[in-house]
Amino acid sequence: MYRYASGDEMTDTILLEDSSVNNSNLEINFDHAIALAERLDFLDIQLLRKFYMNGKEQPFDLQPHCLPILYREMKVTHRVKIGLNAFRYRLNNLVKLGVLDRIYRSNPALFTPVRDKYSFVKAVIKKFFLINVLLKFL
């Protein structure tokens, strides 16, 4: 089975295999995690860390974010030098990859983490830092 992009239009693009995270025993397919970690860059990983690694205990560990507030926070706190449209485009790409969900027909746009892919995304984040030898930022 494959997961397709959610939203107004269904596309024929295959995003991620649902077998990458097996919900019954939470077994992670590390080949998919490594492949995704190689496709993402540092800003994408920082965004995923914002959603999935906020340092809180369950059930408060996954944090939804409003686009304008998240953008302002990333500009001020993390000194990200990117425009709002490029930032929105990056978030939409993460939605297409299946690691974030977007709440459609909301104003302003809301993005949430995917609870079923929590272990998979954490593995992707760790693999990214291992691949790029950036362990001091982890």
C-alpha positions in Angstrom: 0.0 0.0 0.0 1.1 3.5 -0.7 0.3 6.8 0.9 -0.7 9.6 -1.5 -0.7 13.4 -1.0 -3.7 14.6 1.0 -5.6 17.7 0.1 -7.9 19.0 -2.6 -6.4 17.1 -5.4 -5.1 13.5 -5.2 -2.0 13.0 -7.3 -0.6 9.8 -8.7 2.8 10.5 -7.2 3.9 7.8 -4.8 5.3 9.4 -1.7 6.3 6.9 1.0 5.5 3.3 1.4 3.4 2.7 4.4 5.7 -0.3 5.2 8.4 2.2 6.2 6.7 2.3 9.6 5.0 -0.8 10.8 2.4 0.2 13.4 2.0 -3.2 14.9 5.6 -3.4 16.3 6.9 0.1 15.4 9.7 -1.5 13.3 11.4 1.2 11.2 12.7 0.5 7.7 16.1 2.3 7.9 16.6 2.2 4.2 13.6 4.6 3.8 14.9 6.7 6.6 18.4 7.0 5.1 16.9 7.8 1.6 14.7 10.5 3.0 17.6 11.9 5.2 19.7 12.2 2.0 17.0 14.2 0.2 16.4 16.8 2.9 18.6 19.7 3.8 19.4 21.4 7.1 16.4 23.8 7.1 14.0 20.9 6.4 15.5 19.0 9.4 15.2 22.1 11.6 11.5 22.3 10.7 11.0 18.6 11.5 12.8 19.1 14.8 10.4 22.0 15.6 7.4 19.7 15.1 8.7 16.4 16.5 11.4 17.2 19.1 10.2 19.9 21.4 11.5 18.3 24.6 8.2 17.6 26.2 6.7 14.3 27.4 3.8 12.5 25.8 1.1 13.4 24.9 2.5 17.0 24.6 5.6 15.9 22.6 4.1 16.6 19.1 3.5 20.3 18.4 1.2 21.8 15.7 2.2 25.2 14.3 0.6 28.1 12.7 2.5 29.3 9.6 3.0 33.0 10.4 4.0 32.4 14.0 6.3 29.5 13.0 7.9 31.7 10.3 8.4 34.6 12.7 9.9 32.3 15.3 12.3 30.7 12.8 13.3 34.2 11.5 14.0 35.7 14.9 15.1 32.7 17.0 16.9 30.6 14.4 17.9 33.5 12.1 16.6 31.7 9.0 17.1 33.9 5.9 14.3 32.8 3.7 11.1 34.5 2.4 7.6 33.6 3.5 6.7 32.0 0.2 9.8 29.8 0.1 9.1 28.8 3.7 5.5 27.9 2.8 6.9 25.9 -0.2 9.2 23.9 2.1 6.4 23.1 4.5 4.2 21.9 1.6 7.0 19.7 0.3 7.3 18.1 3.8 3.5 17.5 3.6 3.9 15.9 0.1 6.6 13.6 1.6 4.2 12.5 4.2 6.0 13.6 7.3 3.7 16.6 8.1 0.0 17.1 7.7 -1.7 20.4 6.7 -5.1 21.3 8.0 -6.8 22.6 4.9 -9.3 25.4 4.7 -7.8 27.0 7.8 -6.7 30.6 7.9 -3.9 31.0 8.8 -2.4 27.7 7.6 -1.9 25.1 10.3 0.6 22.3 10.0 0.7 19.3 12.4 3.1 16.3 12.8 1.9 12.8 11.8 1.6 10.8 15.0 1.9 7.4 13.2 5.3 8.4 11.7 6.8 9.7 15.0 9.5 7.0 15.2 10.2 7.2 11.5 10.8 11.0 11.5 13.0 10.8 14.6 15.1 8.2 12.8 15.3 10.4 9.7 16.5 13.4 11.8 19.1 11.3 13.6 20.3 9.7 10.3 20.6 13.2 8.7 23.0 14.3 11.5 25.0 11.1 11.3 25.3 11.3 7.5 26.4 14.9 7.5 28.6 14.6 10.6 26.7 17.3 12.5 26.4 15.5 15.8 27.0 18.7 17.8 23.7 20.1 16.6 21.7 17.0 17.6 
